[in-house]
Amino acid sequence: MRSFTSVELVIDQRAHRFLDSAPAGGARSRVAEFVVFGLKQGWACIFGAALLAVLMAARLWYPDDAGLARNDFLTLAAVVIQILMVATRLETVRELRVIVLFHIVGTVMELFKTDVGSWSYEAEGFLRIGAVPLFSGFMYAAVGSYMVRVYRLFDLRFSRYPRRWITAVIAAAVYVNFFTHHYIWDARWLLLAAVVTVFGRCVMHFRVFRRKFRMPLVLAFVLVALFIWIAENIATWSGAWLYPNQVDGWQMVSLDKLVSWFLLMIISVVLVAWVYKPQRPEAAEDAGGETTLPLDAGIGPASP
């Protein structure tokens, strides 16, 4: 099992004082697994949740006449959150490397997308590059933080994971298409088919508490993309950024953006694989002893 940070190890030890007495079978066991799953997911989202809370608080309570522009306040708050994550050992320095890479990849995309009018930010503050406030990169970093943390907390393993050079080629093509589709044919549906073809046979194995589960990796991509889309609706409502159709009044983000977030998952997985090389389940796990999620029978701010 991948190691916890020192803080997580203390939390895990204290949690086991209560969880070890839980029954190993029956309804109470399933409830315990469900509760632990939710708590671990919440813990994996801690960076994104903190950033989203700051965005909402700034929308509701930040004074219009404050000496510090709201965008600058959001940037400074995001920096403080990131420093605290490392200083309190909620993230390792090793994980911080891939999170910084998410930040850079996202900021480059933001600079281009705002320039072509895909979305826009309030033109205020000094902590920005062109029309892009620096806090925007932290929204991509929040996705990276979740990915590396969920990988470790659930001890993710993968059956039939595709060759990493193939996934890197697809991820590069996805990233390039986020730029080139403004000028040439949009290849997102072709890329979507490529992702399903390459990752379609891959199964993700993960441990919650006592039991181990498995899920098709493509399904995991869909669920994470849906979660980010929900967070994106909250972020645009808070005024962090706006799409052209939201300038005259907020409305729900188009469901079409789910495809963009789904494709972003491919870039995310390739970046995380730089920190954690995908591992196969142990032989004993391959032979049995896992619970298959129901949908497994047939088959943890994208350019929004």
Secondary structure, DSSP 8 states (H G I E B T S, - for coil): -----HHHHHHHHHHHHHHTTS-SSSHHHHHHHHHHHHHHHHHHTHHHHHHHHHHHHHHHH--TT-SS-HHHHHHHHHHHHHHHHHHTTSS-HHHHHHHHHHHHHHHHHHHHHHHTTS-B--S--SSEETTEETHHHHHHHHHHHHHHHHHHHTT-EEES---HHHHHHHHHHHHHHHHHTTTS---HHHHHHHHHHHHTT-EEEEESSS-EEEEEHHHHHHHHHHHHHHHHHHHHHTTS-B-GGGTTS-----TTHHHHHHHHHHHHHHHHHHHS------HHHHHS-EEE-GGGGG------
